């Protein structure tokens, strides 16, 4: 095919001239970034929250510049309409820069500037690339720098994605709470260090998971609140160079209105431009969530192990065949995939930590990998929790008869009798039960350590699980 089959327009930048596809809304800066950063295969356009956040920041900046007399009516209206369209879902496919990039997010900012500029030109009846009339830097990026646009946008995007994760955690918490109620009267043996301990109910076990998730939701809400402090208007390093007087509070007000978030300008914009502490805090909390959800899945896999040579206390829903060679085998694939998500999020916390620590002087150049890690972490945790709730927890059943027999036959049952028969007698009963395989209750009656009616009262499930007073 010859050049005529590929219409293009010619654009120029600091380095020189390049041909850009005529139909593209992005321009030469984006073209170079595509060539420089073929890293992850994941583009900005694959992250709707980030694209929408960028459009919100650019729209807030345009409104502020117009209000302060820096941007004329015609250009302002065109830029605002372009931003509104992007926020509504249009042109996301034009955000083609890889999320992993050098330059502290400059390529992301320029991708946004170029797409908005060319769509605004189109709205004005001008051809794409007619930057003499409306320029990506001079008009769309007016009073801004990548160093205040990018961190502000990624904060908004991560806030939105974290809110979505919080919703998913609530779903999983509700599923665990429902199972806690369903299994409230199902007696079983509790274990410490994988050894029989004392009786409890299966409901108590699942209630623990619900409480755990509720606590982590509160901690995550506290961490994400720190992201509401932004540095929009700081420009390059926080000194507000090239931003008009009054720009910072007005831009923050417009952005808060557009996003519906309680955003606040940082007290010290120089500090806010270089500091990534809020990202580190959030990442650490996501790691905490991942650790907890991983522990829950470890428990589910252990409790459902077997079915005949394991614990076999609960049954996980069978969602697919488990083996290509072993007929009838069903594996705990849902907890397994959630475990893997947890492993990845824990590893990403190390990435965020190192990226934040690696910043130098007035700017952290590694915010792209911080953004990517937090975005991926929140999204995958969200999806993992919804899958765990809907395709696993909701369908769990209990092997009640087996659980009852385990309690009756467990040496751990003697601990509940200790206050009534004394430690020495309880020890002798435990030794004989272990040696002979006989039940604890049987031996207590045989030795006439307790009358049958008192023993029966003590061994009621609600008493053993400490849900009712001892008789």
PyMOL commands that set and color helices and strands:
alter all, ss='L'
color gray80, all
select helices_A, chain A and resi 3-5+28-36+44-46+48-67+73-87+92-94+106-123+136-140+146-182+202-228+247-259+269-274+277-303+333-357+367-391+393-395+400-409+411-421+423-436+440-446+452-458+461-464
alter helices_A, ss='H'
color red, helices_A
select strands_A, chain A and resi 8-12+17-21+187-192+195-201+229-230+264-265+314-315+397-398
alter strands_A, ss='S'
color yellow, strands_A
deselect
rebuild
show_as cartoon
